[in-house]
Amino acid sequence: MRKYLLLLCCLFVSPSLFAVCQKERVQLQILGSGGPELTDRRASTSYLLSLDGNALALIDTGSGSALNFEKSGARLNDLKFVLFSHLHVDHSADFVAFLKAFYFSRRDNDLFVYGPEGNQAMPGTIEFINGLAGSEGIYRYLAEYVDKRTPSRFKVLPKNIAIDEKTSKEVYRDKQVSLSATPVHHGPIPTLAWRIELAGCAVTFSGDMNNQYRTLNRLAKYSDILVAHNAIPETLVGVGRQLHMPPSEIGKIAVQAQVKKLILSHRMMRTLGDENKTMRIIRQYYQGPIEFADDLDRFSP
């Protein structure tokens, strides 16, 4: 009986837990390490994950990320996925800039775009894409890439990820990569954390969240990198605390998930300059490597 139970458990465990992370094949670059402010001298939130030197996935496309993508030297046509944690301006504003840039790159392969479903506060990802570049969208001159009825070299293929069940779900898998998401609490805004597994490595992105759902530690289990958002100081209360997690929550999640490396991003004016204090609080829980992200930084697992 115990043998069968063990086999059953293994069926639900991520393959990355048993794989050897091929670190030299995977690179994470920070395209935007800031938030929505225009005083932090940072692009807004965006991350580029590459495999074997080729751009694979964009996680969020905050303002300034398109320029930093150009500075990264990555090739637009290599991108296969855009993953949205949520659709606040500082996580999505540059998406249409990427879409227009594809025209000049002569892209001919479809682009998968995954993000949360909507609610009364926000549109879902499909509605967001159609509202920007659908046949009746703001930038309707780009509708050929969204409207399936119109011939074009490639299509944007958006998909809404449900946020009702507070469990992680695999969204995509092929021979190279798997994508999993879990809902996280960011006030009234539908929001996802993302886990990407590739080359035996796992990289998890917290998105903006206050940890009310207690879902991130499960999604991030044994991740080689956890990118966590350091948007508020420990003592902040009110709306900011309802939307974001303080350093103590970051430290607890990192140790519960047993992540191998912690990268702190989404650094806002209220946390910039407090790195030593932030580090001391996180160190009360987590003893692994910690890095504070700046724009265009590169990290390997």
N, C-alpha and C positions, 0 to 999 in steps of 0.2 A: 504493500500500500504506500509506504513512504517513497518507494521508487517512482510510482506513478505521480504522486504529488510533486516530487522534484521535477519530473518531466513537464508537468503542467505549468509549474512556475516558470520554467525556462522559456516556455512558449511566449510569455508575456514580458520577457526581459529584452531590452534593446541589444541588438547584436554588437553595438559599439563597446559594451561592457566587457566583451571577450576578445575584441580585436586589438591589435597593436597600433597605436596612433603613429602614422607615418608623417611626422612633424614637418619634414622637409617639403612635403607636397602641399601643405595648407598655409595660407596667409590671411590674416585679418588686417584690414587697413581702416583707420578711422577717417571717414570723410567729413563728419561733423560731430564735434564733441560738446557742443553747447546746447542751449535751449532756445526759447523764443525771443530773448532779449537782443537788442542791437548795441549793447554796451560791453559785451564779453569778448569781443574780437574773435569770435569763433563762428564757424558754420553751425547750423542747427543739425539735429540728430540724423546721422546716416552712417552706415557701415558697409564695407565691401569685403566679401569673402571670396577668395580665389583658390583654385585647385590647379596644381601643376603650372602655375604662372598665368592661368587664364581666369578672367573674371567670371564668377559663377552666379553670385546672388548679391543684390542690394537689399539691405534691411533698413527700411525707411529712406525717405528722400527729402529731408529738411532743406530749408533755403541755404544756398551756398554749396550744396553737395554736388551739383552738376559741374561747377567750376573745379572743385577738388577732385572729382572723378577724372577730369581732363588732366589735372596735375599729377594724378597717380600713374599715368601712362597706360592704364588699362584700356582694352578695346571694347567699344560698345557692343559689337556684334557677338562677343563671347558671352554676354550676359544671358542667362536663361531664366532667372527668377527676380521678381521684385516682391518682397515680403513687407507688408505694413503691420506695425504693431498697433497703430491706430491712426486716425486721420486728422489729428490736430495739425495746424499750419506748420509747426516746427518739425513735423515728421513727414509731411507730404507735399510741401509747396513746390518742389522742383520736379515732381514727376512729369509734368507736361513739358518741361524743358528737355528731359531725356527723350520723351516721345518725339518731339520735333527733331532732335539731333539724329535720331535713327534714319531720317530721310536722307541725310548727308552721308551716313555710314553705309548706305545701300544694304541695310539689313534685309535678310530674306528668311529668317527663322522666327517662329512665333515666340512671344514673350508671355510667360506665366506670371500672373499677378494675383497674390493671395493676401487677404486681409480680413478683418472682422466683419460680421454682418452688422446691420444698423439697428438703431432704435429711435426713439423720439428726439434724442439729442444730436444724433449724427447719422449720415447716410451709411449704407453698407458699401463695401468696396466696389461692387458692380455699379451701383448708383453713382458713386463718386467718379468712376471712370467715364460712365456715360454722360454725367453732368459736365465733365471737362471736355471730352472729345467725341461724344456721340453725335449722331446726326442732328440733334437739337441742342448740343452742348455749347459751352462758352467758346471753345476753340474748335468749332465744328468743321473747320477746314482740314482738320486732322482725322475726320471721321472714317476715312478709308481704312485706318488701322484698327478701328473699333467695331464698325458696322460689318457684320458677317455677310451682308448682301452685296457689298461693294468689293470688287477685285482689288487686291493689293499684294505687295511682296511678302508681308507678314501681318499677323494679327496679334493684338493684345487680348489675352484670354484671362479675364478676371474671374475670381471665385470667392464667394463669401464663406467664411469659417464661422460656424455656430458658436455662440458664447453662453448658451443657456446651461449646459452641463459643465460643471467645474472639474473637468478631467482633461488630461492631455489626449490628443488624437493625432495619428499620422495622417498628413495631408497629401504627401507625395512620396513615391519611392521609385528609383530606377537602379541600375547597376552601380552608379557613381555616388548617389546622394539620397538621403531621406530627410524629409521636413516634417517636424511635429510642432504642434502649437497647443497652448493651454490658455484659457481666459485668466486674466489678472484684473484686480480692482483698481480702476483709475477714476474714481468718482462715478459720474453718470455716463462716462464715455466708454463704448465697447472697445476693449483692448486685449491684445494677445501678447504672450511671451513666445518666443520661437527657439527651437532647438534644431540645429543642422548637423547631420552626421555625414562625414566624408573621409575617405582614406583612413578609416579606423579611428578618427578623431570626432569629438563632439564639441560644438560651440553653441552656447546658449545666450540669448539676449533677453534681458528682463522686460524691456519696454518700460513705460511709466506705470508705476503701481505703488500701492501702500501695503501690500502683503495681507490684506484682509481675507483673501480667499485661501491663503496657505497652499497655493498650487505650484509656485515656482520651484520650491526645493525638490519636488518630485520630478518635474520636467528636467531640471538641471543635474540630476543625479550623476555623479562621476564625470561631469563635463571637464574637458581639458581647459576650456576657457569659459568663464561666466562674465558677460558684460552687464554690469549693474549700473543703474542710474542714480547718481549722487546729486540730486537736485535740491535737497533741503538739509539744513543742519539738524543736529539731534534735538535741539530745544524748540524747533518751530512747531506751532500749533495752528489750528484754524484750517482754512481751505488747503493750504500747502500740504499739511499733514494728511488730509483726506485724499490727496492725489498722489503723494509720493512717500517713499520709505526712508527713514532716517538711517544713519550709519549702523546703529545697533541691529536693525532688521537685516541690513545687507550682510553683516557679520554672521548672524544666526543662520541665514539661508545658505551662505557659503559653507559653513561647517556642517549643516544638516545634509547638504547635497554632496559634501566631500569633493568639491571642485578643486582642480589642480592649480588654477590661476584665476585671479580676480582682477578685472579691469573696470575702473570707475570712469563713467562718462556722463553725458548730459549735465555737465558742470555749469552751474548758474552762478550769478553774482553773489548769491547768499551762501555759497559753499566755496567759491574761489578764495584762496588765501587762508582757508581753514584746513588745509590738507593734513597738517600734523595732528590736529584735534580729531579729524575724521579717522586717521590711521589708528590713533590710540584707542578709539572706541571700537573699531572693527577688530583690532588685535585682542580685545577682551574675549573674542569668540574664535576668530579664524587666524591661523598661523602660517598659511601658505603665501605665495608671492602676490603682491598687490601693486598695480600700476595705475597712475592717474593719466587718463587719455588726453592727448592734444590732437588737433587736426593734422591729418596725414601721417600720424604714427602708424607703424607696422608692428604686428605681433604674430608670433608663431606659437602653436600650442606648447 
